[in-house]
Amino acid sequence: WKSAFYYHSLTDVIPDHYYLATKRTDTRIKDPRVIQSFLKGKIFDAGITEIQYNNSRIRIYDRERMLIELMRFKTRMPLDYYKEIINNYRKLSFELDFGIVEEYAAMFKNGAKLMNMIQMEYGVLPSILKKENKAKYIEALAMSQDEEDSSIFVKFMMESMIDFIRESISDFKKDR
């Protein structure tokens, strides 16, 4: 993952190895300069894109997928390295497709935890979105990105959170 953060200009730390994700069935690479990780097919394929780097095309995970990887491996990286990358992600927030981020997170058993971690990093309380509100969520997110106005999405999320808190209080009162 270190290579992708560098190639996406999310850090200025030059990787000490080539970090390469491959399918579980692929042959192990014996070059000591390469650190290889083996992934299930579905997880491996999600988010692969190509970028131009120094006159070469590189297959790499997109920034949305790398945000998930950042959360997954947060505890394995130095704090200053993590902070540099998450601060650069904050600057890119309107360029990211958080619907895709959610799709990537959902591939992992701890997907809800990953999304809550991202929300906390962006200064948003973790929210619980009911299935019946998913279409409205996607609509608010798309509108917010199209109009480059985060207040549309923030308003939707705040209203959803208020509704959830009210329902929780009501349920609590019923149980007493």
C-alpha positions in Angstrom: 0.0 0.0 0.0 2.9 2.4 0.5 3.6 2.6 -3.2 0.0 3.5 -4.1 -0.1 6.3 -1.5 3.1 7.7 -3.0 2.0 7.4 -6.6 -1.3 9.1 -5.7 0.7 12.0 -4.2 -0.9 11.4 -0.8 2.6 11.2 0.8 6.1 12.5 -0.1 7.6 9.4 1.6 9.3 7.4 -1.1 8.6 3.7 -0.6 11.5 1.5 0.4 10.1 -1.4 -1.6 7.7 -2.1 -4.4 4.4 -3.0 -2.8 2.4 -5.3 -5.0 -1.1 -6.8 -4.5 -1.7 -10.0 -6.4 -4.4 -12.7 -6.4 -4.0 -15.6 -3.9 -3.4 -18.0 -6.8 -0.5 -16.0 -8.3 3.1 -17.1 -8.1 5.2 -15.7 -5.3 7.7 -13.0 -6.5 11.2 -13.7 -5.2 12.7 -10.3 -5.8 13.7 -8.8 -2.4 12.7 -5.3 -3.6 9.1 -6.5 -3.8 6.7 -6.9 -0.9 3.8 -8.9 -2.2 0.3 -9.3 -0.7 -2.1 -12.0 -1.7 -5.8 -11.2 -1.9 -9.1 -13.0 -2.8 -10.2 -12.4 -6.4 -13.2 -10.1 -5.5 -11.1 -8.0 -3.1 -8.2 -7.9 -5.5 -10.2 -6.6 -8.4 -12.1 -3.9 -6.6 -10.7 -0.4 -7.4 -8.0 -1.3 -9.9 -7.3 1.6 -12.3 -4.3 2.9 -14.3 -2.3 6.0 -13.9 0.4 7.7 -15.8 3.7 7.9 -13.8 7.0 8.9 -15.3 6.0 8.0 -18.8 4.7 4.6 -17.7 1.2 3.2 -17.2 0.8 1.7 -13.7 -2.0 -0.5 -12.5 -2.9 0.8 -9.1 -5.8 0.9 -6.7 -7.9 4.1 -7.0 -7.8 6.7 -4.2 -11.2 5.5 -2.8 -9.9 2.0 -2.4 -6.7 3.3 -0.8 -8.8 5.2 1.7 -10.2 1.9 2.8 -6.7 0.4 2.9 -5.5 3.3 5.0 -8.2 2.5 7.6 -7.5 -1.2 7.5 -3.8 -0.8 8.1 -3.9 2.3 10.3 -2.3 0.5 13.3 0.5 -0.9 11.2 1.9 2.4 10.1 3.8 5.2 11.9 1.4 7.9 13.2 3.1 10.7 11.4 2.8 8.8 8.1 -0.9 8.1 8.7 -1.6 11.8 9.6 0.1 13.0 6.5 -2.0 10.8 4.3 -5.3 11.4 6.1 -4.7 15.2 6.0 -4.1 14.9 2.2 -7.4 12.9 1.9 -9.3 15.6 3.7 -8.1 18.1 1.0 -9.5 15.7 -1.7 -12.9 15.1 -0.1 -14.9 16.5 -3.0 -12.9 14.6 -5.5 -13.7 11.2 -3.8 -16.8 9.2 -4.5 -17.9 8.1 -1.1 -20.5 5.8 -2.6 -17.7 3.8 -4.0 -15.8 4.0 -0.7 -18.9 2.4 0.9 -19.0 -0.3 -1.7 -15.3 -1.2 -1.1 -15.8 -1.1 2.7 -18.8 -3.5 2.4 -16.4 -6.2 0.9 -14.8 -6.5 4.3 -16.3 -8.2 7.4 -15.6 -5.0 9.4 -17.0 -2.6 6.6 -19.2 -0.7 9.0 -16.3 -0.1 11.4 -14.2 1.1 8.4 -16.8 3.6 7.4 -17.2 4.8 11.0 -13.4 5.3 11.2 -13.6 7.4 8.0 -16.5 9.5 9.4 -14.5 10.1 12.6 -11.5 11.2 10.6 -13.6 13.6 8.7 -15.0 15.0 11.9 -18.5 13.4 11.5 -20.0 11.3 14.2 -20.5 7.7 13.1 -24.0 7.5 11.7 -26.4 4.6 11.2 -28.2 4.7 7.9 -31.4 2.7 7.6 -31.9 0.6 4.5 -35.0 2.6 3.6 -32.9 5.8 3.4 -30.2 4.4 1.1 -31.7 5.9 -2.1 -32.0 9.3 -0.4 -28.4 9.0 0.9 -27.1 8.3 -2.6 -29.1 11.2 -4.1 -27.8 13.6 -1.4 -24.3 12.5 -2.0 -24.5 12.8 -5.8 -26.1 16.2 -5.5 -23.5 17.4 -3.1 -20.7 16.3 -5.4 -22.4 17.7 -8.5 -23.0 21.1 -7.0 -19.7 21.0 -5.0 -21.7 21.9 -2.0 -21.1 19.7 1.0 -24.0 21.3 2.9 -26.5 19.2 0.9 -25.0 16.0 2.1 -24.2 17.3 5.6 -27.9 18.4 6.0 -29.1 15.0 4.9 -26.8 13.2 7.3 -27.6 15.5 10.2 -31.4 15.0 9.6 -30.8 11.2 9.5 -28.8 11.4 12.7 -31.5 13.5 14.5 -34.2 11.0 13.4 -32.1 8.1 14.6 -31.4 9.8 18.0 -35.1 10.6 18.4 -36.1 7.0 17.6 -33.5 5.7 20.0 -34.8 8.0 22.8 -38.4 6.9 22.0 -37.4 3.2 22.1 -35.5 3.8 25.4 -38.6 5.5 27.0 -40.8 2.5 25.9 -38.5 0.0 27.5 -38.7 1.8 30.9 
